[in-house]
Amino acid sequence: MYMRRRKNKTGFSLVELLLAFAIVAIVFAAVVPQFRAIRNSWDGTEAAAAIVQNGRVLTEHITRNLSSAKRITRVSTSGDINGYIEFQDNNDITKSYMFSSGYVVFGNLGSEEQLAGPVDSFQIACYSLSDLANPTTDVNTIRLVQFATNFSNDSALGNDRIFRSEVFIQTNTQAAALQSVIDITVESRNADDVFDYIQDSGYKVIEVDNWQGGSGEINGLLCFNDIVGDANGQVPQDTVISRATIKLWCVNHNNNNDVYFYRMDVPWTETSTWNSIGGGVNPYVNCDAASAVTANFGNSAPSEIELDVTDIVQGWINGDYPNYGFGIVNSSNNNLQFASAEDTSGGSAHTPILEVGYQSSPAVNVGIIGSWMEGTTHTKESGSNRALVFLAHTEPGNNPTLTTVSYGGQTMTPVIDEDSGSGGNRVYVAAFILDEAGIEAASGGSFSLTWSGGTPSEVVCSSVFMQNANQTTLTGDTSSNAVNGDGITSSSLSTSSGDMVIVAVVCNKTGSYILNNGFTEAMELSISSADASDGYKAATGSNETPSATHSPSGRQALIGFVVKAPEELKTFGGETIGSGTILP
């Protein structure tokens, strides 16, 4: 019987399949975690890169804004992990950085938006330059800000990262200035004792007296540190300043006796004493008697006192001598007191102030707008930061004085006047000025004059508009003179580059004028049997001397004054004086 041969078939047995699955499972068990690790590593690296970018952006952002801050207004304690810092920028807008809902936010106070994150903490530590070991929240002394931000990495293999940085508050104009003002009292009767200030009737004061309970003497010391430098809020070295003024709030008067401010030649601190500085304020020993500035605080208190210290401050700026401030000596035993640098709270807050003004950069010059006009009408000229100068000249025949001048209903400010002679031989000249606000508010272009002692029968007037005038200090130095002769010269006028100097002169004889010393004649005016002239000169910073020559010889009166150019103003010390408020 024939039988069919069966074909051989191949395949996996159940055992083989189970073994294969087991091998595959082992391989996957080994490989999958590696893929997961690679994935996690990639996620962690990506997150770390984002954190680095976030950290750099945050660090740069904070550094840029805080380094140019005008002042710090509020800050959290160094141990607060949900930190915040508030500050005013150069436009006096309050801004803040703070931790909020896992992010660092930034913006105008109350309108902050997310800046960087997510973060687990945002810590801020602030220090004064006199103590870099102990953090402070006193906004009056903060000059160094350190911050640490912990950025969280949510990746399984990622690591959190802390970014640390610090910022030196170079400007901090008000707070740093308050900190840099130091003042003390030193007493001969308590020669080794420290008197940072004296508490008296709600004020913290510096006391100056030449008599102490029957014996001894009390001197004061005052210094505005760090006024020269390249930081915002400082005056650049070798700058030519137009003025430097100390403002003090007198708490107790000195009965119209003299007080002497000497430039100190030796260093001192707020822990100095009578003995440590060399026996009190001692002219020719520890201070320069030749540069003494004499002040008189008068009979009224409290009151604001201003003291011109331009020459001394200019020397500091020039580097002629180091800035060790002022030593203060009273000529009388009248218990003079003025508010100290520590007098920063309450209704009596009036810390010392130093204001330094100098030519703005780039320089802006006062210039004439339109034409110099004769008469009592002058249509407004267009311009910015304008000043309107009005000059009146007369041979009155009696004794009148020009008391008020208004322009378009706006009262002008008297600058200077001068008369010469009497009766029919008397001549008179006067100057008035109006600022930008008054010009803008004027309702017309006519001048109105009011005289005392009788209105003269003949008056000639002229006026001129100027632009780029200093609206804070519209006029500067003034001088005048009265002579009987052909030439007349006043004392020299102190100027800054960019100022404009005005001269006005009148003679009781008809004839002609020549203006001297580089002044340009704007117009010559005739008064019946008299003559007058007005002119100007652009100042370069040197002293200018108004001078004129008249032919023929006669009785003359001359005035000169400076219209100030815009200036930079740096203030060291309290924010305001006399208002009752220094700090928020």
LINHUHU-V266389 format. One line per field, one symbol per residue. psi: psi as a letter, one per 20 degrees, with the letter a starting at -180 (. if undefined). burial: + if it has 16 or more other ideal C-beta (glycine too) atoms within 10 Angstrom, else -. Layout:
# LINHUHU-V266389
psi=???
burial=???
This chain:
# LINHUHU-V266389
psi=ppppppqpprrprhggghgghggghgghhhgghgggggghgggggghghhggggggggggggggghhjqhqphqqrqhioimrqpqrpaijkpprqpqpoljqpqqaqpikqqpgqaqqhqoqppqqqiinjhoqqjoiiipipppqppoppoiqhjqqqpppqrqppnhflggghgghioqqrppphhmijqpnhrppoliqoqpqpqjpnkiqrqprqppporkipaiqqirpqqjpoqhqppppqoohprklkqqppoqoqiqqraijrrghhiklaonqigjqohhjpppqoiaiqqqrppppokggghhhghijhqqnjbqppppirmjlppqpriimjqaikomqqqpppqrpqpqqpqpqppbqpqqakqoqpqqaqlqpoppppqqnhiblqpohqpqokippqppgqrqrparcijpqqqqqqqpagghghipiakqqpqpqqjppqhpppqrqqqqrkqoigngqcqqrrqprnahqpprqqpprqpirpppppqqqjqqcqqpprkjqppgqpqpnekrqqqqarppqjirqpopqqpqorqapqpqqqrpoqrqqqopppbqgrpiijpgq.
burial=------------------------------------------++--++--+--++--++--++-+++++++++-++-+-+--+++++++----++++++---++++-----+--+++-+-++++++++------+++-+++++++++++-+++-+-++--+-+-+++-+++++++++++++++++++--+----+-++----++++++++-+---+++++++++-+++--+-+++---+-++++-+++++++++--+-+++++++--+-+-+++--+--+++---+++--+++-+-+---++--+-+-++-++++++-----++++++++-+++++++++++++---+++++++++++++---+++-++--+++-+-+-++-+-++++++++++++---+-+--++++-+-+--+++++++----+++++++++++-++--+----+-+-+----+--++++++++++++--+++++++++++--+-+++-++++++++++++++++++---+-++--+-+++++-+--++++++++++----+++++++---++++++++++++++--++++++-+----++-
